[in-house]
Amino acid sequence: MGSKTILNVRFHEKIGCLLFGSPGIRRRACSNDGVLSARWLTQCGYLRTDYDGTSKGNRQQRHPQPVSASPAHPLVHPCVRPEHNLTTLRNYATMNTQQPGPMPDYQVDPYRLLEDDLKDVYSYIKNALRRNTYQEDLYEIATYYFDGNGKAIRPMVTILMARAINYHMYQENSSLLASQREVAMISEMIHTASLVHDDVIDQSDFRRGKPSVNVMWNHKKVTMAGDFVLAIASMMIARLKNNDVTLVLSQVVSDLVQGEFMQLGSKETENERFAHYLTKTYRKTASLMANSIKSVSILAGADEQLSELSYQYGRNLGLGFQLVDDLLDFVSNSAMMGKPTAADLKLGLATAPVLFACEKYPELNPMIMRRFQEPGDVERAFELVHKSKGLEQTQFLAKQHCQEAMRIANMLKDSPYQKGLVVTADYVLNRMK
Amino acid sequence: MSLSKVLRLRPLSQKLLPITSAIISDRKSVSSSEKQFAKLAQEKKPDWNRAVSEAEKIVGYPTSFLSLRWLLSDEIANVALHLRKLVGSNHPLLKTAKGLLYNGKNNMQAWGLIVLLISKAAGHSPDIPDMEQDKAAGVLHSQRGLAEVTEMIRTSHLVHKGLVNLQPPNNVDASGDMMFGNKIALLSGDYLLSNSCIELANLRNQDLVELMSSAVRDLAEAEFVGPRDKQNNPLPAKPKNQVEYKQFTENNLEPLVVSEALGNAQAEWTLRHVLNAGSLLGKSCQGTLKLAGHSEELQEKGYLFGKHLALAWQACLDREPFQAGSSGPFSLVCAPLMFTLQNKPELYEHIERGLENVDEVDYELLRKEVLEGPGLELTKNLQKEHSQAALQVLNELPASDARTALANIIAAVQES
């Protein structure tokens, strides 16, 4: 099938520049027309026809239950990462992106599987913070986002991998190590510290259904509270007494900051832009997942090869996660508000859907360069993205990463946790919010 | 002081880093009294700048490569680009940046320098392989790394402190300049902090990582102590009757108890400045002795040395705005004012005027009160106490050029 080949070539280039860090080799020759035929998309399970039996390539139809379930999210902000409570997430999970091969006999629900492990994560974190200050206002700001309303995907995936790896290496004689549980908490703390700082930078209004920290408190105190959470996380890392784990996790902190810096600049040439975007996505999102997972593998005593494998699972999962996030920024808003309101565009950020779209509509290039600042830019870009195949291509790329994560998960010894890793990759891809 | 003979001024042109020489030669930002002092110091007395520049030679190349590395880093190049946009916006980040480079006594390099000097003065255990030593400078590579970490943590904190509070609805930032400045300041501070994480991790000593992380925690804690105005500038707590207060826990990894110290001039002042300065310098000195393989006992003394030196330094800085001919605002939590308040609690109503904004306070009135009260004398005593405590630790180390340099720095602080 000709179109499939072309598409694959194109995606391999994208993916290639991600995997091997060689940016900018993009084939100009193939224009977009007809690249994604509906039939092919259906065949590879990309267009989901299971709701209403039709597929016109229209996002609204493919997702008949858009985010109306979350009125608390005005979605005006890119840092509003779609974080929701556990039950809704569960409901959206499907198995229809399973790779060929025998389906598992039962459907594993990672959140239920780890219920005992996860239920205390937030209170442990709060205790750790409590032990480190006698000042109430500092404690209050620092614990504001540890209210149990996040979906805690980072601790969940971290513990899931810890248990899967433990089983892989030691079979029945394995249980979750205290140090591995600590890493799960640390990953959420690092994430939250970065959220707190993001809120100050971007002046968002709402997060997780409540006013964001910068609305509630003095920005200088909020900034310091972010530093405080990071400091406590670093102390916890140190107490694990493992040089390699400390190195791996400190790299995460550095990646987060560098990713944020990359988001400031947009002076790259068109060819470098996609690689820039992917590197930024890795640093801002995937690095934390990948390296937390790698840390629990190291703590399990995994050799280099196995810990690298687990790292790759987290990296692919994280990239898939963020790509879906960027996609939902275009989809869920319009469904909810009935008008185009892409939050990333408003902040001047060109994410994957836009970058894909500008292959067909080069007029997007100047808009990207001026960060959608002129009147009408946001609306126009939004419209062009929807007219192009940008959303489909973004989802395809996300799917590549999630499938790679699944492939890696399938290399581990069969266990409920290993199945959970597969299911998680599926959640990440098919979540609606 | 015979020690001062060791210190002879070297021509400035020999300085490798232009930034360092800028700091040494820049007299514009130095107060007038210091200018006079500098003139006197041309003779023989140890002055601050001379003490520092001579001390730098003792531990090898001047200060650290931090400033050079800044210039070569993509992120900072990015920041520099954006900083230009901020010129004219009066965002405090510009002042912070300038202060970091030119603020005479308070410059960040001095902190790393002290860590290196104490490292050299204390020496290291004979078991440490040659590979890990910087033989020429007499310190370990890891200790140099730690000195950089100290500087980065301190700078990061100063940069984060220099944000502007834009909490809605009180602050409307029409131009967006302040928001942009905040963004750059926050990211630059985070950049330094994240780099310090990596450098620390590379030292592969988890006790040290925990110790230094607890210093970062203390710095963050410092910004929450006592009453604050809208821009988070500190105000002293309402004075209360002097009560006996013991504030230091045995284990300095534990957080400090804050509430009991508030209202007690000396305890509150000490708590504030241990948190925002003493802890970092103390823990850095402790940490560098840890890297050298010294006993827990000596490490503990290292902590005390750094802590007392930082406090002596702070007391010295606190006295500056009350020297003859000074005018303008000063920190409301400086020791002379806090002692004066303790002595004359009815003055607190003047402090309360600044609860919204410290600029509303009548500084000239308070200055007059301080000059007439016992505050300056008490501050001098406080400073002496801390200088002597630092010297006492120093005297337990064997005589060396590094020890001499440290003694000179303490003397320079004391005599100014």
Interface residues (C-beta under 8 A of the other chain):
Chain A: R131 N132 T133 Y134 Q135 D137 L138 H197 V200 I201 Q203 N214 V215 W217 N218 H219 K220 K221 T223 M224 A225 D227 F228 L230 A231 I232 S234 M235 I237 A238 R239 L240 K241 N242 N243 T246 L247 L249 S250 Q251 V253 S254 L256 V257 Q258 E260 F261 L264 G265
Chain B: D74 E75 N78 H82 S156 H157 H160 K161 L163 V164 N165 L166 Q167 P168 M179 N182 K183 L186 L187 G189 D190 Y191 L193 S194 N195 C197 I198 L200 A201 N202 R204 Q206 D207 V209 E210 S213 S214 V216 R217 L219 A220 E221 E223 F224 V225 R228 K230 Q231 N232 L253 P255 L256 V257 V258 S259
